[in-house]
Amino acid sequence: MGQMIFACSRRVSLSCTQAASQRSPRSFSVHETQVTTKTCRYAIALFLVAATAGVAPSAFGQQMPAPTSSQAQITQTWPAPAHIFGDWGGLRTKLEDLGVTYSLTYTSESVYNAVGGLRPGADYAQQIGFTANVDWEKVAGVPGLVTHTYLINRAGRNASADYVGDTVLQAQEIFGAGFGVGAKLVWFYGEEKLFDNRVNIAFGRFAPGTDYNASPFYCTFMTLTICGHNRGLTANQGFEDWPMNVWGARVRVRPTEDTYVMVGAFQSQPFPTTAEPFTQGGHSGWDWTLEGTTGASFPVEVAYEPIIGRDKMPGHYKLGFNWDTSTYPDNFFDVNGRPLALTGLPGFPHRGRAQFWAAADQMIFRNGPNPNDGLILLATFAHNESDTTLFNNFAWAGVIDRGFWPARPSDQIAFGFSYYDVSKKLTDTQRIQAMLASPLAGGALGVQQYAMVLEANYGISPIPGLLIQPELEYFIRPGGTNAVRNAFLVGLKIAADF
């Protein structure tokens, strides 16, 4: 379940745009920043730099066009990305008039493990993505209906496996789940907008992660900790995330401009295996069978999305819950109630599994006229019933500052911190396995307890549609164990939208 800036940006920006209020644009005048505001902002930045000095962090994601006017319209809607080739000689506009919009993107994520981990070394991963959206009201007169299709091609290697020794998180979010397929289907679903989009219905082949716990800011960071979702959620069956897909539907209702309630129902299938290569769309994404279904997943999310103050500073506050009806084995007790590490029997079956999440982001200082020109604080937390999961708790916090440099209004700097702890039952099982000199559950290199990841990046947009982003990442207790040395990585993300 990985991704890259524009692929992640494309997916999550879609989810955010769908989940964002379709407000009337509100005018905004950028107020002259006072010295005290600047001092406070840079004090925060300096504090974060000092706190992360010597333990380096990771990567950034979204990019927006430079401000064109100090009187720009401020809304919650995420701006459309810029394109290197612009309007393609008028082709984009002509197709849009006919009801078709598209995107062609390329992203590479390269990292070098400089210190710690298993050994020094570098890996490269890439993704090519193609998105097509069809407005059927323009095409065939069907009011409010839009279909969304997304295809990807992935290649490269996983630095976390090759050099870091982390079996839980990846330094390159876009690696994996591509299965060497030339054109893997990520999603194909319809979206129906009713009552001026107060009611929004989606149905087809996609995943809960397309809409739930979604934010366009998450792929400002490159590691598979937060991009494209809180990893504590997406590591579990029942909260499938892209590039996998299942049958599903969700309904989002907006009681007011700045609130919504979203409920859904999704097929629950295990990740494709040698025994069941057809699950979650199969290797190609085009296998839409019900075979291998173990239950259903029912996510619910409520949100408050205000625009605050005279500087029109956007925020998003979300609470969510997911219940998966599938049966999962216990991490410690076997079917007879004894330690499975001693007996080798299957784990005791638990009917159903619950997840909870909370997420928030809020701009606290505005730098410019575009919706996300400013200093933005972010945080998200996920909790799982740990009897049957790897993660017990997963917490992430970060800060993004965009437009702070008037001479380079599209530049952006970001810092992020992740912490997780694993199931205590899993830890106890691995301790017994270690004493018996047996392989550890989950292929872990040592007994797993907790881990942290620090990330930092600086995004540069030399031309519209191109992002060049140096990265720093620091893995503390890679894979949740002290069996591997802390690892410091230097990386580079390049993202292009053609």
C-alpha positions in Angstrom: 0.0 0.0 0.0 2.4 2.6 -0.9 2.6 5.7 -3.2 4.3 8.9 -4.4 3.7 12.5 -4.3 1.6 13.0 -7.4 0.1 9.5 -7.3 -0.6 9.9 -3.6 -1.5 13.5 -4.2 -3.8 12.6 -7.0 -5.6 9.9 -4.9 -5.8 11.8 -1.7 -6.5 15.1 -3.3 -9.5 13.4 -4.9 -10.6 12.0 -1.6 -10.1 15.4 0.1 -11.8 17.2 -2.7 -14.7 14.8 -2.4 -14.7 15.2 1.3 -14.2 18.9 1.3 -17.1 21.3 1.4 -18.4 22.6 -1.9 -18.5 26.1 -0.5 -19.1 29.2 -2.4 -15.6 30.8 -2.8 -14.9 33.3 -0.1 -12.8 36.4 -0.8 -9.6 37.0 1.3 -7.1 39.7 1.7 -3.6 38.7 2.9 -2.8 40.7 5.9 0.6 42.0 6.5 2.4 39.6 8.8 3.6 41.2 12.0 7.0 40.8 13.5 5.7 38.8 16.4 4.0 36.4 14.1 7.2 35.9 12.1 9.2 35.4 15.3 6.7 32.9 16.6 6.6 30.9 13.4 10.4 30.7 13.0 10.8 29.9 16.7 8.7 26.9 16.1 10.6 26.0 13.0 14.0 26.4 14.8 12.7 24.3 17.7 11.7 21.5 15.3 15.1 21.7 13.5 16.9 21.5 16.8 14.7 18.6 18.0 15.4 16.6 14.9 19.1 17.6 14.4 21.3 14.6 13.9 18.3 12.2 13.6 17.0 13.2 10.2 13.5 12.9 8.9 11.8 12.3 5.4 9.7 13.5 2.4 7.1 16.0 1.1 4.3 15.8 -1.4 1.6 18.2 -2.7 2.4 21.2 -4.7 0.2 24.0 -5.9 0.5 26.9 -8.4 2.1 30.1 -7.3 -0.2 32.8 -6.0 -1.5 35.0 -8.8 -3.3 37.7 -6.8 -3.4 38.9 -3.2 -7.2 38.8 -3.6 -7.4 35.1 -4.4 -10.5 33.1 -3.4 -10.0 30.9 -0.3 -12.0 27.7 -0.1 -11.5 24.2 1.4 -11.2 22.7 -2.1 -7.7 21.4 -2.9 -6.4 23.3 -6.0 -5.9 21.4 -9.3 -2.2 20.5 -9.8 -0.1 22.4 -12.4 1.1 20.5 -15.5 4.5 20.6 -17.1 3.0 20.7 -20.6 0.2 23.0 -19.5 -3.0 22.6 -21.6 -1.3 20.3 -24.1 -2.1 22.8 -26.9 -5.7 23.1 -25.9 -6.3 19.3 -25.6 -7.1 19.4 -21.9 -9.6 22.1 -22.3 -11.3 20.4 -25.3 -11.6 17.1 -23.4 -12.8 18.9 -20.2 -15.6 20.5 -22.3 -16.5 17.1 -23.5 -16.6 15.8 -19.8 -13.2 14.1 -19.6 -10.3 15.1 -17.4 -7.0 13.2 -17.1 -3.7 13.2 -15.4 -0.3 11.6 -16.3 2.3 11.5 -13.5 5.7 10.2 -12.8 7.3 9.9 -9.4 10.7 8.5 -8.3 11.8 7.9 -4.7 15.5 7.3 -4.2 17.1 6.8 -0.8 20.6 6.0 0.5 21.1 4.4 3.9 24.1 6.2 5.1 24.4 5.1 8.8 23.0 2.1 10.7 20.5 -0.4 9.7 21.8 -3.6 8.0 24.4 -2.0 5.8 25.0 1.1 3.6 23.3 1.1 0.2 20.8 2.9 -2.1 17.6 1.9 -3.8 15.3 3.5 -6.4 11.6 3.1 -6.8 9.3 4.7 -9.3 5.6 4.9 -10.3 3.8 6.1 -13.4 0.2 6.9 -12.9 -2.7 7.7 -15.2 -6.1 9.0 -14.0 -9.2 9.5 -16.1 -12.4 11.1 -14.8 -15.6 11.2 -16.9 -18.5 13.6 -16.2 -21.5 11.7 -17.5 -23.7 14.8 -17.2 -21.6 16.4 -20.0 -21.2 13.1 -21.9 -24.7 11.6 -21.7 -26.9 14.0 -19.7 -26.8 11.9 -16.5 -27.0 14.5 -13.7 -24.3 14.4 -11.0 -22.6 11.2 -12.1 -18.8 11.0 -12.5 -16.6 7.9 -12.9 -13.0 7.7 -11.7 -10.4 5.3 -13.1 -6.7 5.1 -12.0 -3.9 2.9 -13.4 -0.3 2.6 -12.2 2.9 1.0 -13.1 5.6 0.4 -10.5 9.2 -0.7 -10.5 12.3 -0.6 -8.3 13.5 -2.0 -5.0 12.7 -1.6 -1.3 15.5 0.1 0.7 13.9 -0.8 4.0 14.2 -4.5 3.2 17.6 -4.3 1.5 19.5 -2.0 3.8 17.5 -0.7 6.8 16.1 -4.0 8.1 12.7 -2.7 8.8 9.9 -5.3 8.3 7.1 -2.9 9.2 7.6 0.5 7.6 9.2 1.6 4.3 11.5 4.4 3.5 9.9 4.7 0.0 6.1 4.8 0.2 5.5 4.0 -3.5 7.3 0.6 -3.4 5.2 -2.5 -3.5 1.8 -3.9 -4.3 2.5 -3.3 -8.0 3.3 -7.0 -8.6 5.2 -6.2 -11.8 2.0 -5.6 -13.7 2.2 -3.2 -16.7 -1.0 -1.4 -15.9 -2.4 -2.2 -12.5 -6.0 -1.0 -11.8 -6.1 1.0 -8.6 -9.7 2.0 -8.7 -12.8 2.2 -10.9 -15.8 3.6 -9.3 -18.8 5.9 -9.8 -19.6 9.0 -7.8 -23.1 10.5 -7.7 -23.6 14.1 -6.4 -27.1 14.9 -5.2 -28.7 18.1 -3.8 -25.8 20.4 -4.8 -23.4 17.7 -3.5 -24.9 17.8 0.0 -25.3 14.0 -0.5 -22.4 12.2 -2.2 -22.5 8.5 -3.1 -19.5 6.4 -4.3 -19.8 2.8 -5.5 -17.6 0.3 -7.3 -14.1 -1.0 -7.1 -12.1 1.1 -4.6 -10.9 0.9 -0.9 -11.9 2.5 2.3 -8.6 4.4 2.3 -9.8 6.4 -0.7 -12.0 8.5 1.5 -11.6 7.6 5.2 -8.7 9.1 7.3 -7.7 10.9 4.0 -5.8 14.1 3.7 -3.9 15.8 0.9 -1.2 16.7 3.4 -0.2 13.2 4.3 1.9 12.6 1.2 3.9 15.7 2.0 5.9 12.9 3.7 7.6 10.0 1.8 7.9 7.2 4.3 5.1 4.6 4.6 4.1 6.0 8.0 1.5 8.5 7.0 1.5 8.6 3.2 -1.2 8.0 2.1 -2.8 7.1 5.5 -2.0 6.4 9.1 -0.1 3.1 8.7 -1.8 1.7 11.9 -5.0 1.5 9.9 -4.0 0.4 6.5 -1.7 -2.5 7.7 -4.9 -4.3 8.6 -7.3 -6.2 6.4 -10.7 -4.5 6.5 -9.2 -1.0 5.9 -7.7 -1.8 2.5 -5.8 1.1 0.9 -4.7 1.8 -2.6 -3.3 0.3 -4.8 -5.6 -2.5 -3.8 -9.3 -2.5 -4.5 -12.4 -4.3 -3.3 -16.2 -3.9 -3.8 -17.6 -1.1 -1.8 -19.9 1.9 -1.4 -20.0 4.9 0.9 -22.4 7.8 1.4 -21.3 11.2 2.7 -23.9 13.7 3.9 -23.3 17.3 4.8 -25.7 18.6 7.4 -23.9 22.0 7.2 -21.3 23.6 5.0 -18.4 22.6 7.3 -19.5 19.2 8.7 -20.1 15.8 7.2 -21.0 12.3 8.2 -19.8 9.4 6.1 -20.7 5.7 6.3 -19.7 2.8 4.1 -19.7 -0.9 3.5 -16.7 -2.7 1.9 -15.8 -6.3 1.0 -13.1 -7.7 3.3 -10.5 -9.9 1.7 -7.0 -10.9 2.7 -4.0 -9.4 0.8 -3.2 -11.5 -2.3 -1.2 -14.7 -1.5 0.1 -17.6 -3.4 -2.9 -19.6 -2.3 -5.4 -16.7 -3.1 -3.8 -14.6 -5.8 -7.2 -13.2 -6.8 -8.1 -11.3 -3.6 -8.2 -7.5 -3.4 -8.3 -7.2 -7.2 -5.5 -9.7 -7.6 -2.1 -8.9 -9.0 -3.6 -6.9 -11.8 -6.3 -5.2 -9.9 -8.9 -6.4 -12.5 -10.0 -9.6 -10.6 -13.3 -8.6 -9.2 -14.4 -11.9 -7.7 -16.2 -12.4 -4.4 -14.1 -15.5 -3.9 -12.0 -15.4 -0.8 -14.2 -12.8 1.0 -14.0 -13.3 4.7 -16.5 -10.6 5.8 -17.5 -7.0 5.4 -16.0 -3.8 6.7 -18.2 -0.9 7.9 -16.3 2.4 8.4 -17.9 5.6 9.8 -16.4 9.0 9.9 -17.6 12.4 11.1 -15.7 15.7 10.4 -15.7 19.4 11.1 -13.9 21.5 8.4 -13.9 25.2 9.5 -12.2 28.2 7.8 -11.1 30.3 10.8 -10.4 34.0 11.3 -10.1 37.0 9.0 -7.2 35.3 7.2 -9.5 32.4 6.3 -7.3 29.6 7.7 -8.6 26.1 6.9 -8.7 23.2 9.3 -10.0 19.6 9.3 -11.0 17.6 12.3 -12.1 14.0 11.9 -13.1 11.0 14.1 -13.6 7.5 12.6 -14.4 4.0 13.5 -14.3 0.7 11.5 -15.7 -2.7 12.3 -14.6 -5.7 10.2 -16.8 -8.8 10.6 -14.0 -11.2 9.5 -12.5 -13.8 11.9 -8.9 -13.4 12.9 -6.5 -15.5 15.0 -5.2 -14.4 18.4 -1.6 -13.2 18.6 -0.8 -15.3 21.7 -3.4 -18.0 22.6 -4.0 -21.0 20.4 -7.4 -22.7 19.7 -7.1 -24.5 23.0 -6.1 -21.5 25.1 -2.4 -22.3 25.3 0.5 -20.2 24.0 0.7 -20.8 20.3 4.5 -20.3 20.3 4.7 -23.6 22.3 2.1 -25.6 20.5 2.4 -24.4 16.9 -1.4 -24.6 16.6 -3.5 -21.8 15.0 -4.5 -18.8 17.1 -7.8 -18.7 18.9 -10.4 -17.2 16.5 -11.8 -13.8 17.2 -15.0 -12.8 15.4 -14.7 -9.2 14.3 -12.1 -6.5 14.7 -12.4 -2.8 15.6 -10.3 0.3 14.7 -10.5 3.9 15.8 -8.9 7.0 14.5 -8.7 10.7 15.0 -7.1 13.3 12.7 -6.7 17.0 12.7 -4.9 19.7 10.7 -5.1 23.5 11.2 -3.4 26.4 9.6 -2.2 28.8 12.3 -0.4 31.5 10.3 -1.2 32.5 6.7 1.7 33.3 4.2 -0.2 33.8 1.0 -3.5 33.8 -0.9 -3.7 30.1 -1.9 -5.7 27.7 0.3 -2.7 26.1 1.9 -0.2 29.0 1.9 0.8 29.0 5.6 2.1 27.2 8.6 0.0 24.1 9.2 0.0 21.8 12.2 -1.1 18.1 11.7 -1.7 15.1 13.9 -3.3 11.7 13.6 -3.8 8.7 15.9 -5.1 5.2 15.3 -5.9 2.4 17.8 -6.5 -1.2 17.0 -7.8 -4.1 19.0 -4.4 -5.6 19.4 -5.5 -9.3 20.1 -5.2 -9.9 16.4 -3.2 -7.0 14.9 0.4 -6.0 14.6 -0.1 -2.4 15.6 -1.7 -1.5 18.9 -1.3 2.4 18.7 0.1 4.5 16.0 0.6 8.3 16.5 1.9 10.9 14.1 2.5 14.7 14.3 3.9 17.1 11.9 4.3 20.7 10.6 4.2 22.1 7.1 5.2 25.6 6.1 4.5 26.7 2.5 4.8 30.1 0.9 7.1 31.4 3.7 9.6 32.7 1.2 8.1 35.5 -1.0 10.7 35.0 -3.7 9.8 31.3 -4.0 6.1 31.0 -3.1 5.8 27.4 -4.1 8.6 26.1 -1.9 7.6 24.1 1.2 9.4 22.7 4.2 8.0 19.9 6.4 8.8 18.0 9.6 7.1 14.8 10.8 7.3 12.4 13.8 5.8 8.9 14.0 5.5 6.5 17.0 3.9 3.1 17.2 3.8 0.2 19.6 2.9 -3.3 18.7 0.5 -5.8 20.2 1.7 -6.9 23.6 0.4 -10.4 22.8 2.6 -10.4 19.7 5.6 -9.3 21.8 5.0 -12.1 24.3 4.7 -14.7 21.5 8.0 -13.5 20.0 9.7 -13.6 23.4 8.8 -17.3 23.7 9.9 -18.0 20.1 13.2 -16.2 20.8 13.8 -18.4 23.8 13.1 -21.5 21.7 15.4 -20.2 18.9 12.4 -20.4 16.6 11.6 -18.0 13.7 9.7 -14.9 15.0 6.1 -14.2 14.0 5.7 -11.8 11.1 9.3 -12.4 10.0 10.6 -9.9 12.5 14.4 -9.7 13.0 13.9 -9.3 16.8 11.3 -9.1 19.5 9.0 -6.2 18.5 7.8 -3.5 21.0 7.8 0.0 19.6 9.6 2.3 17.1 9.8 5.9 15.9 10.5 7.6 12.6 11.6 11.2 12.1 11.3 12.9 8.7 12.2 16.3 7.2 12.1 17.6 3.6 12.3 20.7 1.4 10.2 20.8 -1.7 11.3 22.9 -4.7 9.2 23.6 -7.8 11.5 24.9 -10.5 8.7 24.9 -13.1 4.9 24.3 -12.8 4.2 20.6 -12.5 7.7 19.5 -11.4 8.7 18.8 -7.8 12.3 18.2 -6.6 12.3 17.3 -3.0 15.4 16.4 -0.9 14.6 14.1 2.0 16.0 13.1 5.4 14.7 10.1 7.4 15.8 8.6 10.7 14.5 5.2 11.8 14.7 4.5 15.6 14.4 0.8 16.5 13.7 -0.2 12.8 10.8 -2.8 12.7 10.0 -2.1 16.3 13.0 -4.0 17.6 16.5 -3.2 19.0 18.0 -6.0 16.9 18.8 -3.5 14.2 20.7 -0.3 14.6 19.0 3.0 14.1 19.2 4.1 10.5 19.8 7.5 8.9 18.8 7.9 5.3 19.2 10.6 2.7 16.7 10.7 -0.2 15.3 12.5 -3.1 11.8 12.5 -4.5 11.1 13.8 -8.0 7.5 14.1 -9.1 6.2 15.3 -12.4 2.6 15.9 -13.6 2.5 16.2 -17.3 
